[in-house]
């Protein structure tokens, strides 16, 4: 029996409409409506979106108002975002920032990196500074995107893993990991444009692994100049080995740019995986990832070693998935990435495609009747892992 849950259902009677350019005028028009809805009740607010984007600053202002508390320090209202036709650039950020994100079947979602228009002729110094600033902003936006999409992406993986575990009993998939199966499911479900994005992320992920192998002797977790010097030297040696048969390749021509790119790529990989946060996620997810016999083994182990065992068993399963996830969030900041509603669903950008059966697994679980066993209910907390960094 389905019991409708207001946290997962769009409600036009408690809604605001983001249509057209996201600018100061839009924020000024919507602010009184949002404040009125927040004052009436702390129940969910729906944000309908049909926009090609606009000002990053205006998007940040709108998001901050939507997620504000009140004078009694009440929790922010739960935000349901819905793209009806188009969500591009800053509007795409608004869509995925919702606590529950919905796409109409024929809607379009567009992601791209930061762009800027110079106000005056540029010098060499200006170009270098602008490029550095744009790269930093893209890196920050990719990290912010990871914060927003983490739970959706993880849930999509767990949904696929449940099917994979059933398939393994009778199919010839013993040599395939759950992460590999998940990637195959996602790739087969994407449009041609989204497959190009997927392949870009896979290449980036592969580069992570090559670079990590090249610098594995460095003490990677220490962010000191001495450590960075060791890493840079290891990358230099790696690049020389990689081009040993290319006599026209030099650091002056292409190598310095590649060295810089490799150094930054390695930083992406380390920030995604070599952190206490990722280890904590592995420990939290062990019941969802491991089989019942493995869970029993952990339960019977001494309490002081249980977390260590969980990490040993869960990290090898989640690490390739997490590495790909980081690569995907950075790849979305490159070029123009136009996605269909189904692309957005399989890549974890939205939770549901309204009106299509089978494209709302989280809501299905949340709305199951009271007789549903605890093992069938969602156990991953939805929320932010760090303070939000806005795009």
C-alpha positions in Angstrom: 0.0 0.0 0.0 1.3 3.4 -1.0 1.0 6.2 1.6 1.7 9.5 -0.1 4.7 11.4 1.5 4.7 15.1 1.1 8.5 15.2 1.1 8.5 13.5 -2.2 5.5 15.0 -4.0 5.4 18.3 -5.8 2.7 20.6 -4.5 1.7 23.6 -6.7 -0.3 25.1 -3.8 2.9 25.7 -1.9 5.2 26.6 -4.7 7.3 29.3 -6.4 8.1 29.5 -10.1 11.5 30.2 -11.4 10.9 31.1 -15.1 13.3 33.0 -17.4 16.5 34.6 -16.4 17.8 34.1 -12.8 18.7 37.7 -11.9 18.1 40.2 -9.1 14.7 41.1 -10.4 13.6 37.4 -10.2 14.9 37.2 -6.6 13.1 40.4 -5.6 9.9 39.0 -7.1 10.1 35.6 -5.4 11.4 36.6 -2.0 8.0 37.8 -0.6 6.4 34.6 -1.9 9.0 32.4 -0.2 8.9 34.3 3.1 5.1 34.0 3.1 5.2 30.3 2.5 7.8 29.8 5.2 5.7 31.8 7.7 2.6 29.9 7.0 4.2 26.5 7.7 7.5 24.6 7.8 6.2 22.0 5.4 7.8 21.4 2.0 8.1 24.1 -0.7 8.1 23.2 -4.3 10.2 25.2 -6.8 9.2 24.8 -10.4 12.0 25.6 -12.8 12.0 26.6 -16.5 15.1 28.7 -17.0 18.3 28.9 -19.0 20.2 30.1 -16.0 21.6 33.5 -15.1 23.6 35.1 -12.4 25.5 32.9 -9.9 25.1 35.6 -7.3 21.4 35.7 -7.8 21.1 31.9 -7.7 23.0 31.9 -4.4 20.7 34.6 -2.9 17.6 32.5 -4.0 19.0 29.3 -2.5 19.9 31.0 0.7 16.4 32.4 1.1 14.8 29.0 0.3 17.0 27.3 3.0 16.7 29.9 5.7 15.6 29.2 9.2 13.3 31.5 11.2 13.4 33.4 14.5 12.6 30.3 16.4 15.6 28.4 14.8 13.2 26.0 13.1 14.8 23.6 10.5 14.7 24.9 6.9 11.7 23.9 4.9 12.2 20.8 2.8 12.7 21.9 -0.8 11.3 19.9 -3.8 12.7 21.1 -7.1 11.0 20.3 -10.4 12.3 21.0 -13.9 9.3 21.3 -16.2 11.1 22.2 -19.5 14.6 23.4 -19.1 17.2 23.9 -16.3 20.5 25.2 -17.6 23.6 26.5 -15.9 22.6 28.2 -12.6 19.1 26.8 -13.0 20.6 23.3 -13.2 22.4 24.0 -9.9 19.1 25.1 -8.4 17.4 21.9 -9.6 20.0 19.5 -8.1 20.2 21.5 -4.8 16.7 20.5 -3.9 16.2 17.9 -1.1 14.2 16.0 -3.7 14.6 16.7 -7.4 12.1 15.8 -10.1 12.3 16.1 -13.9 9.5 16.1 -16.4 10.1 13.4 -19.1 10.9 15.8 -21.9 12.9 18.3 -19.9 16.4 19.3 -20.6 19.3 19.8 -18.1 22.4 21.6 -19.2 25.7 21.7 -17.3 28.9 23.5 -18.2 31.9 25.1 -16.7 32.3 28.7 -15.6 32.6 31.4 -18.3 33.5 35.0 -18.2 33.5 38.0 -20.5 36.5 40.3 -20.3 35.6 44.0 -19.8 38.8 45.2 -21.5 41.7 43.9 -23.6 43.6 41.2 -21.8 47.4 41.1 -21.2 49.4 37.9 -20.8 49.1 38.3 -17.0 45.4 38.8 -17.2 44.9 35.6 -19.2 47.0 33.6 -16.7 45.1 35.0 -13.7 41.7 34.5 -15.4 42.5 30.9 -16.3 43.6 30.2 -12.8 40.5 31.8 -11.3 38.2 29.9 -13.7 39.9 26.6 -12.8 39.5 27.2 -9.1 35.8 28.1 -9.5 35.3 24.9 -11.6 37.0 22.8 -8.9 34.9 24.4 -6.2 31.7 23.8 -8.2 32.6 20.2 -8.8 33.1 19.7 -5.0 29.8 21.4 -4.4 28.1 19.1 -6.9 29.6 16.1 -5.1 28.0 17.4 -1.9 24.6 17.7 -3.6 24.6 14.4 -5.6 26.3 12.0 -3.2 23.2 10.5 -1.8 21.3 10.2 -5.1 24.3 8.6 -6.8 24.8 6.2 -3.9 21.2 5.2 -3.9 21.3 4.6 -7.6 24.3 2.3 -7.1 22.6 0.4 -4.2 19.4 0.0 -6.3 21.5 -1.6 -9.1 23.5 -3.6 -6.7 20.4 -5.3 -5.3 19.5 -6.4 -8.9 23.1 -7.5 -9.5 23.2 -9.7 -6.4 20.1 -11.5 -7.6 21.6 -11.9 -11.1 24.8 -13.4 -9.8 23.0 -16.4 -8.5 22.1 -17.6 -12.0 24.1 -15.6 -14.5 27.7 -15.7 -15.6 28.7 -12.5 -13.8 31.1 -13.9 -11.2 34.0 -12.0 -12.6 32.2 -8.7 -12.7 32.1 -6.4 -9.6 29.0 -4.6 -8.5 30.6 -1.2 -9.5 31.3 -2.6 -13.0 27.7 -3.8 -13.3 26.4 -0.4 -12.2 28.6 1.4 -14.7 27.3 -0.9 -17.5 23.7 -0.2 -16.4 24.2 3.5 -16.4 26.1 3.6 -19.8 23.5 1.5 -21.5 20.7 3.8 -20.3 22.3 7.1 -21.5 21.7 9.1 -24.6 24.6 9.5 -27.1 25.5 12.9 -25.7 25.6 11.7 -22.1 27.7 8.7 -23.2 30.3 11.1 -24.3 30.2 12.7 -20.8 30.4 9.2 -19.3 33.5 8.3 -21.4 35.2 11.6 -20.4 34.6 10.8 -16.7 36.0 7.3 -17.3 39.2 8.6 -18.9 39.6 11.0 -16.0 39.1 8.2 -13.5 41.7 6.1 -15.4 44.1 9.1 -15.3 43.6 9.2 -11.5 44.7 5.6 -11.2 47.8 6.1 -13.4 48.9 9.2 -11.4 48.3 7.6 -8.1 50.4 4.6 -9.1 53.2 7.0 -10.2 53.3 8.9 -6.9 52.4 6.1 -4.5 55.7 6.5 -2.6 55.0 10.1 -1.6 53.2 10.8 1.7 50.0 11.9 0.0 48.0 13.0 3.0 50.5 15.7 4.0 49.7 18.9 2.2 53.2 20.4 2.5 55.5 22.0 -0.1 58.0 19.1 0.4 55.3 16.5 -0.3 54.1 18.4 -3.3 57.6 18.6 -4.7 57.9 14.8 -4.4 54.6 14.4 -6.2 55.6 16.8 -9.0 58.9 15.0 -9.5 57.1 11.7 -9.7 54.7 13.1 -12.3 57.6 14.5 -14.3 59.2 11.0 -14.3 55.8 9.5 -15.3 55.4 11.9 -18.2 58.9 11.3 -19.5 58.3 7.5 -19.4 55.0 7.9 -21.1 56.5 9.8 -24.0 59.8 8.0 -24.3 59.1 7.1 -27.9 57.7 10.5 -28.9 60.9 12.5 -29.8 59.0 15.6 -30.6 57.3 15.9 -27.2 58.9 18.4 -24.8 57.9 20.1 -21.6 58.3 23.5 -23.3 55.8 22.5 -26.1 53.1 20.6 -24.2 54.6 19.0 -21.1 54.3 21.9 -18.6 50.6 22.3 -19.3 50.1 18.5 -18.9 52.2 18.5 -15.7 49.9 21.2 -14.2 46.8 19.3 -15.3 48.1 16.0 -13.8 49.0 17.7 -10.5 45.5 19.1 -10.2 43.8 15.8 -11.3 45.7 14.0 -8.6 44.5 16.5 -6.1 40.9 15.8 -7.2 41.4 12.1 -6.6 43.0 12.5 -3.2 40.4 14.9 -2.0 37.7 12.5 -3.0 39.2 9.3 -1.5 42.0 10.0 0.9 39.9 11.6 3.6 38.3 10.6 6.8 34.9 11.5 5.3 35.1 8.7 2.7 36.1 6.2 5.4 33.2 7.3 7.5 30.8 6.8 4.5 32.2 3.3 4.0 31.5 2.5 7.7 28.0 3.9 7.6 27.1 2.0 4.4 28.3 -1.5 5.5 24.8 -2.9 6.1 23.7 -1.8 2.6 26.8 -3.0 0.8 27.8 -6.3 2.5 26.0 -9.6 2.5 24.3 -10.9 5.7 27.0 -13.5 6.4 29.6 -10.7 6.2 27.5 -8.5 8.5 27.2 -11.4 10.9 31.0 -11.8 10.9 31.4 -8.2 11.8 28.8 -8.4 14.6 30.7 -11.3 16.1 34.1 -9.5 16.0 35.4 -7.6 19.0 33.8 -4.1 19.1 37.2 -2.3 18.9 38.0 -3.8 15.5 34.6 -3.7 13.8 35.1 -0.4 12.0 38.5 -1.7 10.7 36.8 -4.8 9.3 34.1 -2.7 7.8 36.6 -0.6 6.0 38.6 -3.6 4.8 35.4 -5.1 3.2 33.5 -2.0 2.0 36.3 0.3 0.8 37.3 -2.0 -2.2 33.6 -2.0 -3.3 33.0 1.7 -3.0 36.4 3.1 -4.0 36.0 2.7 -7.8 32.5 4.0 -7.6 33.5 7.0 -5.6 36.5 7.7 -7.9 34.2 7.7 -10.9 31.7 9.9 -9.1 34.4 12.5 -8.5 35.5 12.3 -12.1 31.9 12.7 -13.3 31.3 15.8 -11.2 34.5 17.4 -12.6 33.6 16.3 -16.2 30.3 18.1 -15.9 32.3 21.3 -15.6 33.9 20.8 -19.0 32.3 21.8 -22.3 28.5 21.8 -22.8 26.8 18.8 -21.3 23.1 18.7 -22.5 21.3 15.9 -20.7 17.8 14.3 -21.0 15.7 13.6 -18.0 16.7 9.9 -18.1 20.4 10.9 -18.3 19.9 13.1 -15.3 18.2 10.3 -13.4 20.9 7.7 -14.1 23.7 10.1 -13.3 22.2 11.0 -10.0 21.2 14.6 -10.8 17.5 14.0 -10.1 15.6 11.6 -7.9 12.6 11.0 -10.1 11.1 11.4 -13.6 7.5 12.2 -13.0 4.9 10.2 -15.0 7.3 7.3 -15.9 7.0 4.0 -14.0 10.2 2.8 -12.5 11.9 6.2 -12.2 11.1 7.0 -8.6 12.7 4.3 -6.5 13.5 6.4 -3.5 9.9 7.7 -3.3 8.6 4.2 -3.8 10.5 3.1 -0.7 9.5 6.1 1.3 5.8 5.6 0.6 5.6 1.9 1.3 3.1 0.9 3.9 3.8 0.2 7.6 4.1 -3.6 7.0 7.3 -3.1 5.0 10.3 -4.6 6.8 13.0 -2.4 8.1 15.5 -3.9 5.6 13.5 -2.6 2.7 13.3 1.0 3.9 15.9 3.6 2.9 18.7 3.9 5.4 21.0 6.5 3.9 20.6 9.9 5.5 19.8 12.6 3.0 21.7 15.8 3.7 25.0 17.7 3.2 28.4 16.3 4.1 30.0 19.7 4.5 29.1 23.4 4.6 27.5 24.1 1.2 29.7 25.7 -1.4 27.5 27.4 -4.0 28.0 27.6 -7.7 
